[in-house]
Amino acid sequence: MPSLAALLPLVALATASQAFVTLPLNPVTGREGAYLKGLPDADRARVKLLKSRASSGPTTVPATNLAYVQYTTSVGVGSPATYYNLVVDTGSSNTFVGTGTKYVRTSTSVPTGQDVNVTYGSGYFSGVEYLDQVTLAPGFVIKDQSIGDALSWADFPGVDGIVGVGPADLTVGTLTPDVDATIPTVMDNALKQGLIEQEILGVSFAPATTYSDTNGALTYGGIDSSLYEGEITYTPLTTTYPAAYYWGINITDSTYGTTPVFTDSTAGIVDTGTTQILLADDYFDNYIAGIPGAYMDNTTGLLVVPSSSVAGIQPLNFTIGGTSFALDAAAQLIPEDQNIAWGGSAGVQYGVVGNLGSLSGEGLDFIVGQKFMERYYAIFDTLNSRVGFALTNHTFSTYSA
């Protein structure tokens, strides 16, 4: 057999003497009978696959209400992917794993040479940053997504980390030594890589009936019309700081029944990572003044509603984008069979509305948290700098202790 060195001059000569080489296609033999049967169906299946691979339309994935207090979704990292149960957080923007299931490095894991440290309201994580392949849904694979490998952390029980879908500016200052770097979020990279056509996140939550209830959904790249009812009300992002650092909006006014809670437009944030609905302390005082005998329980940090006042609970109303969004009694009260999970006592009626721990006028006077989004579909629209809300089939329900 001629050596490779001997063949190279011949190849070069052939290349120089003609622009291309024509090779004959020999007919396939050995097939008889109806061997083309089913080919039309196979062709249609191939078209469907090709479309799905090239699709940049909205993709909806399930989300789980874990322990009544937070929503998680399954996210794959690496190739082959290891799947992690990550908290869905619109109030932060770093994505990280390792607080439960450890980060498994594969051929797609590339160290960035950066350390990472993020502090949250009641916890933190620190570790090292990687670029890796991230799978949000079958066929929805983001390449070179920056993620953290948590080496130390506090207060992430039962979860493996966070998928951060807040504004990317929140990542500034989280890396070392490149403290001025901005880390693109999974939504940013999904748009850049053509996986979605619009940087929109649709969020569907619902009241949980069990400790771990997969009753929610996330839609990457758009909204899912099957998850809401009627029209969507949009409101622009606020320009008031510090709410403007987050998914911040203005609420024009609020009432409890007919009693004013606040009457001037005020700024706050919409945050999937906050469980309760929180009001500035003076607004909260106005709210509980309308509920006879209501008080804050220092042990749980929850509002206590006397049993004699439960039947008289009035709607808590917020005017957003010119539309009134009401929370009925069921939306304001914690079912008593969840009391133990909240650290409460049996037979006591607790509420989901709480106080911020600061007075109004500081630029972040409320948090529209998970308990609000369990009643209203939420849309986080980066391109148009707005947040939307719509009714669902569980906006209003009959309260049951």
Solvent accessible surface area in square Angstrom, and as a share of the most:
residue,aa,sasa,rsa
1,M,229,1.02
2,P,86,0.54
3,S,66,0.42
4,L,133,0.66
5,A,75,0.58
6,A,53,0.41
7,L,72,0.36
8,L,102,0.51
9,P,82,0.51
10,L,109,0.54
11,V,89,0.51
12,A,62,0.48
13,L,121,0.60
14,A,46,0.35
15,T,97,0.56
16,A,89,0.69
17,S,83,0.54
18,Q,83,0.37
19,A,106,0.82
20,F,152,0.63
21,V,97,0.56
22,T,111,0.65
23,L,136,0.68
24,P,110,0.69
25,L,173,0.86
26,N,127,0.65
27,P,114,0.72
28,V,120,0.69
29,T,116,0.67
30,G,79,0.76
31,R,154,0.56
32,E,156,0.70
33,G,69,0.66
34,A,82,0.63
35,Y,117,0.45
36,L,104,0.52
37,K,176,0.75
38,G,40,0.39
39,L,82,0.41
40,P,76,0.48
41,D,91,0.47
42,A,56,0.43
43,D,74,0.38
44,R,152,0.56
45,A,62,0.48
46,R,151,0.55
47,V,76,0.44
48,K,154,0.65
49,L,82,0.41
50,L,81,0.40
51,K,141,0.60
52,S,67,0.43
53,R,176,0.64
54,A,83,0.64
55,S,63,0.40
56,S,23,0.15
57,G,25,0.24
58,P,79,0.49
59,T,38,0.22
60,T,61,0.36
61,V,13,0.07
62,P,89,0.56
63,A,1,0.01
64,T,27,0.16
65,N,0,0.00
66,L,27,0.13
67,A,20,0.15
68,Y,25,0.10
69,V,48,0.28
70,Q,42,0.19
71,Y,1,0.00
72,T,1,0.00
73,T,5,0.03
74,S,65,0.42
75,V,1,0.01
76,G,0,0.00
77,V,0,0.00
78,G,0,0.00
79,S,45,0.29
80,P,117,0.74
81,A,38,0.30
82,T,31,0.18
83,Y,120,0.45
84,Y,2,0.01
85,N,54,0.28
86,L,0,0.00
87,V,12,0.07
88,V,1,0.01
89,D,11,0.06
90,T,0,0.00
91,G,19,0.18
92,S,10,0.07
93,S,3,0.02
94,N,6,0.03
95,T,7,0.04
96,F,0,0.00
97,V,0,0.00
98,G,0,0.00
99,T,13,0.07
100,G,39,0.37
101,T,59,0.34
102,K,117,0.50
103,Y,14,0.05
104,V,71,0.41
105,R,134,0.49
106,T,33,0.19
107,S,108,0.70
108,T,39,0.23
109,S,18,0.11
110,V,74,0.42
111,P,92,0.58
112,T,47,0.28
113,G,67,0.65
114,Q,33,0.14
115,D,77,0.40
116,V,3,0.02
117,N,82,0.42
118,V,15,0.09
119,T,108,0.63
120,Y,40,0.15
121,G,92,0.88
122,S,90,0.58
123,G,12,0.12
124,Y,78,0.30
125,F,1,0.00
126,S,25,0.16
127,G,10,0.09
128,V,45,0.26
129,E,5,0.02
130,Y,22,0.08
131,L,59,0.30
132,D,1,0.00
133,Q,42,0.18
134,V,1,0.00
135,T,13,0.08
136,L,5,0.03
137,A,8,0.06
138,P,136,0.85
139,G,71,0.68
140,F,8,0.03
141,V,46,0.27
142,I,0,0.00
143,K,129,0.55
144,D,94,0.49
145,Q,2,0.01
146,S,13,0.08
147,I,0,0.00
148,G,1,0.01
149,D,10,0.05
150,A,4,0.03
151,L,115,0.57
152,S,46,0.29
153,W,80,0.28
154,A,40,0.31
155,D,82,0.43
156,F,23,0.10
157,P,98,0.62
158,G,70,0.67
159,V,3,0.02
160,D,15,0.08
161,G,0,0.00
162,I,8,0.04
163,V,2,0.01
164,G,0,0.00
165,V,10,0.06
166,G,6,0.05
167,P,39,0.25
168,A,24,0.19
169,D,101,0.52
170,L,40,0.20
171,T,0,0.00
172,V,69,0.40
173,G,50,0.48
174,T,15,0.09
175,L,13,0.06
176,T,75,0.44
177,P,98,0.62
178,D,69,0.36
179,V,75,0.43
180,D,117,0.61
181,A,25,0.19
182,T,67,0.39
183,I,9,0.04
184,P,60,0.38
185,T,4,0.02
186,V,0,0.00
187,M,11,0.05
188,D,39,0.20
189,N,14,0.07
190,A,0,0.00
191,L,70,0.35
192,K,173,0.73
193,Q,72,0.32
194,G,42,0.40
195,L,34,0.17
196,I,3,0.02
197,E,127,0.57
198,Q,76,0.34
199,E,18,0.08
200,I,15,0.08
201,L,4,0.02
202,G,0,0.00
203,V,0,0.00
204,S,8,0.05
205,F,2,0.01
206,A,14,0.11
207,P,43,0.27
208,A,12,0.09
209,T,115,0.67
210,T,73,0.42
211,Y,132,0.50
212,S,65,0.42
213,D,25,0.13
214,T,85,0.50
215,N,43,0.22
216,G,8,0.08
217,A,11,0.09
218,L,1,0.01
219,T,1,0.00
220,Y,2,0.01
221,G,2,0.02
222,G,4,0.04
223,I,60,0.30
224,D,35,0.18
225,S,86,0.55
226,S,94,0.60
227,L,47,0.23
228,Y,39,0.15
229,E,85,0.38
230,G,58,0.56
231,E,156,0.70
232,I,34,0.17
233,T,22,0.13
234,Y,67,0.25
235,T,9,0.05
236,P,100,0.63
237,L,52,0.26
238,T,11,0.06
239,T,122,0.71
240,T,56,0.33
241,Y,134,0.51
242,P,52,0.33
243,A,0,0.00
244,A,28,0.22
245,Y,118,0.45
246,Y,63,0.24
247,W,15,0.05
248,G,1,0.01
249,I,0,0.00
250,N,50,0.26
251,I,0,0.00
252,T,64,0.37
253,D,44,0.23
254,S,0,0.00
255,T,38,0.22
256,Y,8,0.03
257,G,20,0.19
258,T,134,0.78
259,T,61,0.35
260,P,72,0.45
261,V,1,0.01
262,F,9,0.04
263,T,95,0.55
264,D,108,0.56
265,S,69,0.44
266,T,10,0.06
267,A,6,0.05
268,G,0,0.00
269,I,11,0.05
270,V,1,0.01
271,D,13,0.07
272,T,3,0.01
273,G,42,0.40
274,T,26,0.15
275,T,24,0.14
276,Q,32,0.14
277,I,2,0.01
278,L,29,0.14
279,L,0,0.00
280,A,0,0.00
281,D,34,0.18
282,D,47,0.25
283,Y,27,0.10
284,F,4,0.02
285,D,82,0.42
286,N,63,0.33
287,Y,3,0.01
288,I,31,0.16
289,A,85,0.66
290,G,30,0.29
291,I,4,0.02
292,P,99,0.62
293,G,55,0.53
294,A,16,0.13
295,Y,119,0.45
296,M,60,0.27
297,D,31,0.16
298,N,150,0.77
299,T,122,0.71
300,T,33,0.19
301,G,39,0.37
302,L,6,0.03
303,L,1,0.01
304,V,10,0.06
305,V,2,0.01
306,P,35,0.22
307,S,101,0.65
308,S,103,0.67
309,S,10,0.07
310,V,33,0.19
311,A,106,0.82
312,G,44,0.42
313,I,18,0.09
314,Q,82,0.36
315,P,56,0.35
316,L,0,0.00
317,N,30,0.16
318,F,2,0.01
319,T,30,0.18
320,I,0,0.00
321,G,41,0.40
322,G,70,0.67
323,T,53,0.31
324,S,73,0.47
325,F,8,0.03
326,A,22,0.17
327,L,0,0.00
328,D,29,0.15
329,A,27,0.21
330,A,11,0.08
331,A,5,0.04
332,Q,1,0.00
333,L,5,0.02
334,I,2,0.01
335,P,44,0.28
336,E,54,0.24
337,D,120,0.62
338,Q,13,0.06
339,N,2,0.01
340,I,135,0.69
341,A,52,0.40
342,W,38,0.13
343,G,52,0.50
344,G,11,0.11
345,S,63,0.40
346,A,89,0.69
347,G,66,0.63
348,V,43,0.25
349,Q,9,0.04
350,Y,6,0.02
351,G,0,0.00
352,V,4,0.03
353,V,0,0.00
354,G,2,0.02
355,N,53,0.27
356,L,44,0.22
357,G,59,0.57
358,S,37,0.24
359,L,113,0.56
360,S,32,0.21
361,G,71,0.68
362,E,109,0.49
363,G,10,0.10
364,L,39,0.19
365,D,7,0.04
366,F,2,0.01
367,I,22,0.11
368,V,3,0.01
369,G,0,0.00
370,Q,0,0.00
371,K,21,0.09
372,F,0,0.00
373,M,0,0.00
374,E,6,0.03
375,R,17,0.06
376,Y,3,0.01
377,Y,1,0.00
378,A,0,0.00
379,I,1,0.00
380,F,3,0.01
381,D,0,0.00
382,T,62,0.36
383,L,131,0.65
384,N,74,0.38
385,S,57,0.37
386,R,73,0.27
387,V,0,0.00
388,G,0,0.00
389,F,0,0.00
390,A,2,0.01
391,L,79,0.39
392,T,9,0.05
393,N,126,0.65
394,H,40,0.18
395,T,2,0.01
396,F,113,0.47
397,S,55,0.35
398,T,129,0.75
399,Y,49,0.19
400,S,86,0.56
401,A,69,0.53
